């Protein structure tokens, strides 16, 4: 039985699409209409915050205290009208209120996304197409790290297979032959190229949360590095390079021995 | 036989009397080719935005009661669209759905009335308009569309 004939029999790439959609971690931003709605809501509240801030700053009570204290140190308070706030102070207060709202709302959103996963019912890219595209770049990277000590052991293969099936919801009937196919051609993959491809794919595709996928991949690579019980400096170096590459930093190619950057099985 | 459709999004209910469908018509009408999850998977794999896919999913849930039996009329229609799309691979899903909708409004206006609002919203979302595409395609394709829509024969004379 050949690898390609096994792959030809695959009916589906993803068997648990809820897991897959959840792992993309894009929440409701999958939907253009909801994205537009959220932006409009943000703008509306931001505008209101600016207006309220400016309104408070222009109140006589604020003018009496705020403006005089603001100008007292300059010695100019005697020139300021006692109950009229200077226009600059009003504008500044408005901008400050708007800025404060924006900062707080961003923090709250991040806090919420850390506690609750919103899973969109549909994503924009055909799900199997996206699944194959992600597999095509993550799997070679994972196998490269596993092969960085020139041998891929069963524990490392298990970690990679479980990552795709248990965490992402890929169909094991797809993962097994597809992993074998990638391993068969591992020599032809370049770590640097795969890293760049993964970065590009997850950054450009609106159905991917680049930061979360990047963190997940780096975590997977570390787990592979530790899977056989020995974490070699070469493995650490490769993971660090991939991690930096995913962040868009300059690729430290010189740090990798030639055999490692080109091939997994030599 | 009484046919009742409750359109929750429009907060309305439509009831019509139809002659009892015969055995073959019942079979054609009620038999579904896909399970719910298979249909969702097919929708998920369409090359269109998530909003449009969500609309198709809502369409698939549209039901009518034919006598005492529930007919998943939205899913039935979508299955026909997927079948035609498989048969005519050179046409986009949007083009296929335009052809089917246009013909369906002529063939079974009652079905058009039930599915129309969702379908027209869907077509707007994907940037398609019904503009007499039916007249522009070859006769074989026109015939195929008519044959597929024949499953809605029991509703043919309803308006």
Boltz contact constraints between the chains, C-beta under 6 A:
constraints:
  - contact:
      token1: [A, 30]
      token2: [B, 50]
      max_distance: 6.0
  - contact:
      token1: [A, 31]
      token2: [B, 50]
      max_distance: 6.0
  - contact:
      token1: [A, 31]
      token2: [B, 51]
      max_distance: 6.0
  - contact:
      token1: [A, 32]
      token2: [B, 49]
      max_distance: 6.0
  - contact:
      token1: [A, 32]
      token2: [B, 51]
      max_distance: 6.0
  - contact:
      token1: [A, 33]
      token2: [B, 51]
      max_distance: 6.0
  - contact:
      token1: [A, 121]
      token2: [B, 54]
      max_distance: 6.0
  - contact:
      token1: [A, 122]
      token2: [B, 44]
      max_distance: 6.0
  - contact:
      token1: [A, 122]
      token2: [B, 50]
      max_distance: 6.0
  - contact:
      token1: [A, 122]
      token2: [B, 53]
      max_distance: 6.0
  - contact:
      token1: [A, 122]
      token2: [B, 54]
      max_distance: 6.0
  - contact:
      token1: [A, 123]
      token2: [B, 50]
      max_distance: 6.0
  - contact:
      token1: [A, 124]
      token2: [B, 49]
      max_distance: 6.0
  - contact:
      token1: [A, 124]
      token2: [B, 50]
      max_distance: 6.0
  - contact:
      token1: [A, 126]
      token2: [B, 45]
      max_distance: 6.0
  - contact:
      token1: [A, 126]
      token2: [B, 47]
      max_distance: 6.0
  - contact:
      token1: [A, 127]
      token2: [B, 44]
      max_distance: 6.0
  - contact:
      token1: [A, 127]
      token2: [B, 45]
      max_distance: 6.0
  - contact:
      token1: [A, 128]
      token2: [B, 45]
      max_distance: 6.0
